[in-house]
Amino acid sequence: MTIGYAEQLLDVIEELPGEKVLEVLDFAKFLRWQDLAEAREIIEFDAWAENLAKEKGFTHLTEEDVAQIVHEFRRER
């Protein structure tokens, strides 16, 4: 976040009553949590996919190979 946005947010917060400031804080914490949760999900999915590839013997395939296989599979349907 740039300083300009932070300053604008502080200006707005300073004019809000206390209970509204708490709502803003709660929402900001939720947004931060959401970003962290999404990052964790991506990491967990990548680990799952990598383990599956190892189990099935597909570690030699690239993302392009997988995309081509999926494309061909969908075309056959």
N, C-alpha and C positions, 0 to 999 in steps of 0.2 A: 504494500500500500504506500502510496506516495505521501509525503508530508502534507501536501495540500488537502488530501482527503481526510487525513487524521485531524488536521486543524479544523476543517469544516465540521467533522463529527463532534469534536470537543465543543465547538461553538454552539451546536444544536443541543448537546447534552447539558451544557451549563444553564440553558434556559428551561429545561424540563424539571418538573417536580420529582422529588426523590423516588417515588414508586415507579415512575416512568423510566428513570435512569436504571433502576433494577431490572426492568423489562428489557431495556436495551442491552444491558450486561448479560442477561440470561440468553438473549437471542444471539449475541456475539459468541458466547461460549458454545451454543448449539452449532453455529456455523463452523467453528473451529473443530468441534467434535465430529461433525459430518465429514469434513475434509480428511481428518485422521482415519475415520472409519472406512471411507472409500479407498484410501491408500492401503490400509490393512487388507481389505477385501481383494484388491488387485494383487498384492504380494502373496496372499494365501492361494488365490486362484492360480497364479504363475507356478507356485510350488507344487500344487496339485497336478497341474498339467505336465510339469516336468517329470514328476514321479510316475504319472500314468504312461508317458512316453517311454520311460526307462523300463517299466514293467512289460509293456507291449512290444518293446524292441523298435520303437519309432524315433529314437534319438537322432538318427541321421537325416530326418526330414526337416526342411526349412519351413518357415511360415508360408512361403510361396507354394511349396509342395502341398501343404495342407489345404491352402485356398484352392488350388487346382483340383485336388481330390474332392473337396466339398462341392465345387462348381460342377464337376462331372457327375457326382452323385445326384445332385439336384436336377440336372438336365435329364437324367435317366428316368426320373419320376414321372 
